[in-house]
Amino acid sequence: MNSFRNIIKKSVTGAYRSLLTKSVQERLGYPKKTKLLIIHADDLGLCKTENNATIKALEKGMVNSSSIMVPCRGFKEAAEWGRNHPETDLGLHLTLTSEWNAYKWGPVLPADEVKTLVSDVGFFLPDKAGMVKKASDHDIEKEARSQIRAILDAGLDLTHIDSHMFVAFAPRVMDIYRKLGKEFRVPVMLTGDIPVKHLFSKEIITLEKLYYAKVQDFNTGLDKFYSNVLNSIKPGLNCILIHVAFDNEEMKEFTGTTTGFGSAWRQADFDFFTSDECRKLLDENNIRLITWREVRDKLLR
């Protein structure tokens, strides 16, 4: 049954896209066969080492976009750097979960104002399923607005919205996510896998492909995984999600020996996307880097 539904969904999605007079890359002013890519570092603002590595990757490497976790301890430092580098592509990493046992965070708003989002001790719940099950639409939207407002009040030029642990891809959250993107006139990160009802809107911009590594990719080598990605990118708007930090005591303090998105993983992401090999593969595959700001300004403003 699920296979049949997926076939129908792909047919409807394909039919919708075929109705568009131009591809996303053509709407952005590029030839139809252009391979566009956003190399996006999640989790800016998480902590100091995440900030340091992300900033260095933005300044010296191939990373050209990032998004900030407002509720976390590194937010003020990240925001200060962003104000001093207004050309940088910075969005909101909408954060409604707190997954690490040794480092917890909660809402920007007082916990008693968004009670359905927090645990008994005032922190976000550790997983998306638990959050969605407990949270009210009212509290989700109220906290999301507060995080957007914190970005704007910090003097940052909000270029897009995406979400921590893909919480925005939960059906109820998706409606709020889209609503806020439309209201603030910024793109929200979406793929063609979203429910069909969301596709039939002129402000919807979906990625051709969203790439992100999984545990098995880390186990077999992230450099191999990312090289394969860059060698396989197709024309259209694509995005690679990474998490960069230095493999040091601060990161090990709360990630411990965890494999998934742990300290060693984040160092490996940093190493590849600041490497000569990455730059070479981008050139060899005729990949053009693009930012969410360009998408926002050309298609939504």
C-alpha positions as a Markdown table, in Angstrom:
| # | Residue | x | y | z |
|---|---|---|---|---|
| 1 | Met | 0.0 | 0.0 | 0.0 |
| 2 | Asn | 2.8 | 2.4 | 0.9 |
| 3 | Ser | 4.5 | 1.7 | -2.4 |
| 4 | Phe | 1.3 | 2.4 | -4.3 |
| 5 | Arg | 0.9 | 5.7 | -2.4 |
| 6 | Asn | 4.5 | 6.7 | -3.2 |
| 7 | Ile | 4.0 | 6.0 | -6.9 |
| 8 | Ile | 0.8 | 8.2 | -6.9 |
| 9 | Lys | 2.6 | 10.9 | -5.0 |
| 10 | Lys | 5.5 | 11.0 | -7.3 |
| 11 | Ser | 3.2 | 11.1 | -10.3 |
| 12 | Val | 1.3 | 14.1 | -8.9 |
| 13 | Thr | 4.5 | 15.8 | -7.9 |
| 14 | Gly | 5.9 | 15.3 | -11.4 |
| 15 | Ala | 2.8 | 16.5 | -13.0 |
| 16 | Tyr | 2.9 | 19.7 | -10.8 |
| 17 | Arg | 6.5 | 20.4 | -11.7 |
| 18 | Ser | 5.8 | 19.8 | -15.4 |
| 19 | Leu | 3.2 | 22.6 | -15.2 |
| 20 | Leu | 5.9 | 25.1 | -14.2 |
| 21 | Thr | 7.1 | 27.1 | -17.2 |
| 22 | Lys | 10.6 | 27.2 | -15.8 |
| 23 | Ser | 12.7 | 25.0 | -13.6 |
| 24 | Val | 14.0 | 26.5 | -10.2 |
| 25 | Gln | 17.4 | 27.1 | -11.7 |
| 26 | Glu | 15.9 | 28.9 | -14.7 |
| 27 | Arg | 13.7 | 31.0 | -12.4 |
| 28 | Leu | 16.9 | 32.0 | -10.6 |
| 29 | Gly | 18.4 | 33.1 | -13.8 |
| 30 | Tyr | 20.6 | 30.1 | -14.6 |
| 31 | Pro | 20.6 | 27.7 | -17.6 |
| 32 | Lys | 18.3 | 24.6 | -17.1 |
| 33 | Lys | 21.2 | 22.2 | -16.8 |
| 34 | Thr | 23.0 | 24.2 | -14.0 |
| 35 | Lys | 23.8 | 22.2 | -10.9 |
| 36 | Leu | 23.1 | 24.5 | -8.0 |
| 37 | Leu | 24.3 | 23.6 | -4.5 |
| 38 | Ile | 24.0 | 25.0 | -1.0 |
| 39 | Ile | 26.6 | 23.6 | 1.4 |
| 40 | His | 24.8 | 24.3 | 4.7 |
| 41 | Ala | 26.2 | 23.9 | 8.2 |
| 42 | Asp | 23.5 | 23.3 | 10.8 |
| 43 | Asp | 23.8 | 24.0 | 14.5 |
| 44 | Leu | 25.6 | 27.3 | 14.6 |
| 45 | Gly | 25.1 | 28.6 | 18.1 |
| 46 | Leu | 25.2 | 25.2 | 19.7 |
| 47 | Cys | 28.4 | 25.8 | 21.6 |
| 48 | Lys | 31.8 | 27.6 | 21.2 |
| 49 | Thr | 33.5 | 24.8 | 19.2 |
| 50 | Glu | 30.6 | 24.6 | 16.8 |
| 51 | Asn | 30.8 | 28.3 | 16.3 |
| 52 | Asn | 34.5 | 28.4 | 15.8 |
| 53 | Ala | 34.5 | 25.6 | 13.3 |
| 54 | Thr | 31.5 | 26.8 | 11.4 |
| 55 | Ile | 32.8 | 30.4 | 11.1 |
| 56 | Lys | 36.2 | 29.1 | 9.9 |
| 57 | Ala | 34.4 | 26.8 | 7.3 |
| 58 | Leu | 32.3 | 29.8 | 6.2 |
| 59 | Glu | 35.4 | 32.1 | 5.9 |
| 60 | Lys | 37.9 | 29.7 | 4.5 |
| 61 | Gly | 36.1 | 26.6 | 3.2 |
| 62 | Met | 33.3 | 25.7 | 0.8 |
| 63 | Val | 30.5 | 26.1 | 3.3 |
| 64 | Asn | 28.4 | 29.0 | 2.1 |
| 65 | Ser | 25.3 | 28.9 | 4.4 |
| 66 | Ser | 24.4 | 28.2 | 8.0 |
| 67 | Ser | 21.5 | 28.4 | 10.5 |
| 68 | Ile | 21.5 | 29.4 | 14.1 |
| 69 | Met | 20.1 | 27.5 | 17.2 |
| 70 | Val | 18.7 | 30.4 | 19.2 |
| 71 | Pro | 18.0 | 28.5 | 22.5 |
| 72 | Cys | 21.6 | 27.3 | 22.8 |
| 73 | Arg | 24.6 | 28.7 | 24.8 |
| 74 | Gly | 26.5 | 29.8 | 21.7 |
| 75 | Phe | 23.7 | 32.0 | 20.3 |
| 76 | Lys | 25.0 | 35.4 | 21.4 |
| 77 | Glu | 28.5 | 34.7 | 20.1 |
| 78 | Ala | 27.1 | 33.5 | 16.8 |
| 79 | Ala | 24.8 | 36.5 | 16.4 |
| 80 | Glu | 27.6 | 38.9 | 17.2 |
| 81 | Trp | 29.8 | 37.3 | 14.4 |
| 82 | Gly | 26.8 | 37.4 | 12.1 |
| 83 | Arg | 26.2 | 41.1 | 12.7 |
| 84 | Asn | 29.8 | 41.8 | 11.8 |
| 85 | His | 29.6 | 39.7 | 8.6 |
| 86 | Pro | 26.2 | 40.8 | 7.2 |
| 87 | Glu | 27.0 | 39.2 | 3.8 |
| 88 | Thr | 26.9 | 35.7 | 5.3 |
| 89 | Asp | 23.9 | 33.5 | 4.6 |
| 90 | Leu | 22.3 | 32.9 | 8.0 |
| 91 | Gly | 18.9 | 31.4 | 8.8 |
| 92 | Leu | 17.0 | 30.1 | 11.8 |
| 93 | His | 17.6 | 26.5 | 12.7 |
| 94 | Leu | 14.2 | 26.1 | 14.3 |
| 95 | Thr | 14.8 | 24.2 | 17.5 |
| 96 | Leu | 12.1 | 22.4 | 19.5 |
| 97 | Thr | 14.0 | 19.4 | 20.7 |
| 98 | Ser | 17.0 | 18.8 | 22.9 |
| 99 | Glu | 18.7 | 15.5 | 22.2 |
| 100 | Trp | 21.9 | 15.3 | 24.2 |
| 101 | Asn | 21.7 | 13.8 | 27.7 |
| 102 | Ala | 24.7 | 15.9 | 29.1 |
| 103 | Tyr | 23.7 | 19.2 | 27.5 |
| 104 | Lys | 20.1 | 20.4 | 27.6 |
| 105 | Trp | 18.3 | 23.5 | 26.4 |
| 106 | Gly | 14.7 | 24.8 | 26.5 |
| 107 | Pro | 12.6 | 27.4 | 24.9 |
| 108 | Val | 13.4 | 31.1 | 24.4 |
| 109 | Leu | 10.1 | 31.9 | 26.0 |
| 110 | Pro | 9.6 | 31.2 | 29.8 |
| 111 | Ala | 8.8 | 27.5 | 30.1 |
| 112 | Asp | 5.5 | 28.1 | 31.7 |
| 113 | Glu | 4.3 | 30.0 | 28.6 |
| 114 | Val | 4.8 | 27.0 | 26.4 |
| 115 | Lys | 4.2 | 24.2 | 28.8 |
| 116 | Thr | 3.4 | 21.6 | 26.1 |
| 117 | Leu | 6.9 | 21.9 | 24.6 |
| 118 | Val | 8.9 | 21.1 | 27.7 |
| 119 | Ser | 9.6 | 18.4 | 30.2 |
| 120 | Asp | 8.9 | 18.6 | 33.9 |
| 121 | Val | 12.2 | 20.4 | 34.4 |
| 122 | Gly | 11.7 | 22.9 | 31.6 |
| 123 | Phe | 13.8 | 21.5 | 28.8 |
| 124 | Phe | 12.7 | 20.5 | 25.3 |
| 125 | Leu | 11.9 | 16.8 | 24.8 |
| 126 | Pro | 14.7 | 14.7 | 23.2 |
| 127 | Asp | 13.0 | 13.5 | 20.1 |
| 128 | Lys | 10.7 | 14.7 | 17.3 |
| 129 | Ala | 8.0 | 12.1 | 17.9 |
| 130 | Gly | 7.7 | 12.9 | 21.6 |
| 131 | Met | 7.5 | 16.6 | 20.8 |
| 132 | Val | 4.9 | 16.3 | 18.2 |
| 133 | Lys | 2.7 | 14.0 | 20.4 |
| 134 | Lys | 2.8 | 16.5 | 23.3 |
| 135 | Ala | 3.1 | 19.9 | 21.8 |
| 136 | Ser | 0.1 | 22.2 | 20.9 |
| 137 | Asp | 0.0 | 24.1 | 17.7 |
| 138 | His | -0.3 | 27.3 | 19.7 |
| 139 | Asp | 2.9 | 26.7 | 21.7 |
| 140 | Ile | 4.9 | 25.6 | 18.6 |
| 141 | Glu | 4.0 | 28.7 | 16.7 |
| 142 | Lys | 4.5 | 31.0 | 19.7 |
| 143 | Glu | 8.0 | 29.6 | 20.3 |
| 144 | Ala | 8.9 | 29.6 | 16.6 |
| 145 | Arg | 8.0 | 33.3 | 16.4 |
| 146 | Ser | 10.1 | 34.1 | 19.4 |
| 147 | Gln | 13.1 | 32.4 | 17.8 |
| 148 | Ile | 12.6 | 34.3 | 14.6 |
| 149 | Arg | 12.2 | 37.5 | 16.6 |
| 150 | Ala | 15.4 | 36.8 | 18.5 |
| 151 | Ile | 17.3 | 36.5 | 15.1 |
| 152 | Leu | 15.9 | 39.8 | 13.9 |
| 153 | Asp | 16.4 | 41.6 | 17.2 |
| 154 | Ala | 20.0 | 40.5 | 17.1 |
| 155 | Gly | 20.4 | 42.5 | 13.9 |
| 156 | Leu | 20.7 | 39.6 | 11.6 |
| 157 | Asp | 19.3 | 39.4 | 8.0 |
| 158 | Leu | 17.2 | 36.2 | 8.2 |
| 159 | Thr | 17.7 | 34.4 | 4.9 |
| 160 | His | 15.8 | 31.2 | 5.4 |
| 161 | Ile | 14.3 | 28.8 | 8.0 |
| 162 | Asp | 15.1 | 25.1 | 8.5 |
| 163 | Ser | 14.7 | 22.9 | 11.5 |
| 164 | His | 16.6 | 20.9 | 14.0 |
| 165 | Met | 16.1 | 17.1 | 13.7 |
| 166 | Phe | 13.7 | 17.8 | 10.8 |
| 167 | Val | 10.9 | 18.7 | 13.3 |
| 168 | Ala | 9.3 | 20.9 | 10.6 |
| 169 | Phe | 8.6 | 17.9 | 8.5 |
| 170 | Ala | 6.1 | 16.6 | 11.0 |
| 171 | Pro | 2.6 | 17.3 | 9.4 |
| 172 | Arg | 1.3 | 19.7 | 12.1 |
| 173 | Val | 4.5 | 21.6 | 12.3 |
| 174 | Met | 4.8 | 21.8 | 8.5 |
| 175 | Asp | 1.7 | 24.1 | 8.4 |
| 176 | Ile | 3.2 | 26.5 | 10.9 |
| 177 | Tyr | 6.6 | 26.3 | 9.2 |
| 178 | Arg | 5.2 | 27.3 | 5.8 |
| 179 | Lys | 3.0 | 30.0 | 7.3 |
| 180 | Leu | 6.0 | 31.7 | 9.0 |
| 181 | Gly | 8.1 | 31.4 | 5.8 |
| 182 | Lys | 5.4 | 33.1 | 3.8 |
| 183 | Glu | 4.8 | 35.8 | 6.5 |
| 184 | Phe | 8.5 | 36.7 | 6.8 |
| 185 | Arg | 9.1 | 36.2 | 3.1 |
| 186 | Val | 11.9 | 33.8 | 3.4 |
| 187 | Pro | 12.4 | 30.3 | 1.9 |
| 188 | Val | 11.8 | 27.3 | 4.2 |
| 189 | Met | 13.8 | 24.2 | 3.5 |
| 190 | Leu | 11.6 | 21.7 | 1.7 |
| 191 | Thr | 12.0 | 18.6 | -0.4 |
| 192 | Gly | 9.7 | 16.9 | -2.9 |
| 193 | Asp | 8.8 | 14.4 | -0.2 |
| 194 | Ile | 6.5 | 16.8 | 1.6 |
| 195 | Pro | 2.7 | 16.2 | 1.5 |
| 196 | Val | 1.2 | 16.9 | -1.9 |
| 197 | Lys | -1.1 | 19.6 | -0.5 |
| 198 | His | 2.0 | 21.8 | 0.2 |
| 199 | Leu | 3.2 | 21.7 | -3.4 |
| 200 | Phe | 0.4 | 23.7 | -4.9 |
| 201 | Ser | 1.6 | 27.2 | -3.9 |
| 202 | Lys | 3.7 | 29.6 | -5.8 |
| 203 | Glu | 5.9 | 30.4 | -2.9 |
| 204 | Ile | 7.0 | 26.8 | -2.4 |
| 205 | Ile | 10.6 | 26.1 | -3.5 |
| 206 | Thr | 11.6 | 22.5 | -3.2 |
| 207 | Leu | 15.1 | 21.1 | -3.4 |
| 208 | Glu | 16.0 | 18.8 | -6.2 |
| 209 | Lys | 17.8 | 16.7 | -3.6 |
| 210 | Leu | 18.7 | 17.1 | 0.0 |
| 211 | Tyr | 21.9 | 15.2 | 1.0 |
| 212 | Tyr | 23.0 | 14.3 | 4.5 |
| 213 | Ala | 25.1 | 11.5 | 5.9 |
| 214 | Lys | 23.9 | 8.7 | 8.1 |
| 215 | Val | 25.6 | 6.5 | 10.6 |
| 216 | Gln | 26.6 | 3.9 | 8.0 |
| 217 | Asp | 28.2 | 6.7 | 5.9 |
| 218 | Phe | 30.3 | 7.7 | 8.9 |
| 219 | Asn | 31.3 | 4.1 | 9.5 |
| 220 | Thr | 32.5 | 3.7 | 5.9 |
| 221 | Gly | 34.1 | 7.2 | 5.7 |
| 222 | Leu | 32.4 | 10.6 | 5.3 |
| 223 | Asp | 35.0 | 11.8 | 2.7 |
| 224 | Lys | 33.9 | 8.9 | 0.5 |
| 225 | Phe | 30.2 | 9.7 | 1.0 |
| 226 | Tyr | 30.6 | 13.4 | 0.2 |
| 227 | Ser | 32.8 | 12.7 | -2.8 |
| 228 | Asn | 30.1 | 10.4 | -4.2 |
| 229 | Val | 27.5 | 13.1 | -3.5 |
| 230 | Leu | 29.5 | 15.7 | -5.4 |
| 231 | Asn | 30.0 | 13.3 | -8.3 |
| 232 | Ser | 26.3 | 12.5 | -8.6 |
| 233 | Ile | 24.6 | 15.9 | -8.2 |
| 234 | Lys | 22.0 | 16.6 | -10.9 |
| 235 | Pro | 20.8 | 19.9 | -12.3 |
| 236 | Gly | 18.5 | 21.8 | -10.0 |
| 237 | Leu | 18.7 | 23.3 | -6.6 |
| 238 | Asn | 20.5 | 20.9 | -4.2 |
| 239 | Cys | 21.6 | 21.1 | -0.6 |
| 240 | Ile | 24.1 | 19.2 | 1.5 |
| 241 | Leu | 23.5 | 19.4 | 5.3 |
| 242 | Ile | 26.6 | 19.1 | 7.5 |
| 243 | His | 27.6 | 19.7 | 11.1 |
| 244 | Val | 31.0 | 21.1 | 11.7 |
| 245 | Ala | 32.9 | 21.4 | 15.0 |
| 246 | Phe | 36.3 | 20.6 | 16.3 |
| 247 | Asp | 36.9 | 17.3 | 18.0 |
| 248 | Asn | 37.9 | 18.7 | 21.3 |
| 249 | Glu | 36.9 | 18.4 | 25.0 |
| 250 | Glu | 33.9 | 20.7 | 24.8 |
| 251 | Met | 32.3 | 18.7 | 22.0 |
| 252 | Lys | 33.2 | 15.4 | 23.6 |
| 253 | Glu | 31.8 | 16.6 | 26.9 |
| 254 | Phe | 28.2 | 16.1 | 25.8 |
| 255 | Thr | 28.5 | 13.9 | 22.7 |
| 256 | Gly | 30.7 | 11.4 | 24.5 |
| 257 | Thr | 31.4 | 8.3 | 22.4 |
| 258 | Thr | 28.2 | 8.7 | 20.3 |
| 259 | Thr | 28.7 | 7.9 | 16.7 |
| 260 | Gly | 25.8 | 9.8 | 15.2 |
| 261 | Phe | 26.7 | 13.5 | 14.8 |
| 262 | Gly | 29.3 | 13.1 | 17.5 |
| 263 | Ser | 32.5 | 15.0 | 18.0 |
| 264 | Ala | 34.6 | 12.9 | 15.5 |
| 265 | Trp | 31.8 | 13.2 | 12.9 |
| 266 | Arg | 31.7 | 17.0 | 13.1 |
| 267 | Gln | 35.5 | 17.2 | 12.8 |
| 268 | Ala | 35.3 | 15.0 | 9.7 |
| 269 | Asp | 32.6 | 17.3 | 8.2 |
| 270 | Phe | 34.9 | 20.2 | 8.8 |
| 271 | Asp | 37.9 | 18.5 | 7.3 |
| 272 | Phe | 36.2 | 17.6 | 4.1 |
| 273 | Phe | 34.5 | 20.9 | 3.4 |
| 274 | Thr | 37.6 | 22.9 | 3.9 |
| 275 | Ser | 39.8 | 20.6 | 1.8 |
| 276 | Asp | 41.4 | 21.0 | -1.6 |
| 277 | Glu | 39.7 | 17.8 | -2.7 |
| 278 | Cys | 36.2 | 19.3 | -2.1 |
| 279 | Arg | 37.1 | 22.4 | -4.0 |
| 280 | Lys | 38.4 | 20.2 | -6.9 |
| 281 | Leu | 35.3 | 18.1 | -7.0 |
| 282 | Leu | 33.1 | 21.2 | -7.2 |
| 283 | Asp | 35.1 | 22.5 | -10.1 |
| 284 | Glu | 35.3 | 19.1 | -11.9 |
| 285 | Asn | 31.5 | 18.6 | -11.7 |
| 286 | Asn | 30.7 | 22.2 | -12.8 |
| 287 | Ile | 28.7 | 22.8 | -9.5 |
| 288 | Arg | 27.7 | 26.3 | -8.8 |
| 289 | Leu | 27.4 | 27.3 | -5.2 |
| 290 | Ile | 24.3 | 29.4 | -4.3 |
| 291 | Thr | 22.9 | 30.7 | -1.1 |
| 292 | Trp | 19.4 | 30.9 | 0.4 |
| 293 | Arg | 19.7 | 34.7 | 0.3 |
| 294 | Glu | 19.9 | 34.5 | -3.5 |
| 295 | Val | 16.9 | 32.2 | -3.5 |
| 296 | Arg | 15.0 | 34.6 | -1.2 |
| 297 | Asp | 15.8 | 37.8 | -3.0 |
| 298 | Lys | 15.1 | 36.5 | -6.5 |
| 299 | Leu | 12.1 | 34.3 | -5.9 |
| 300 | Leu | 10.3 | 35.7 | -2.8 |
| 301 | Arg | 11.1 | 39.4 | -2.7 |
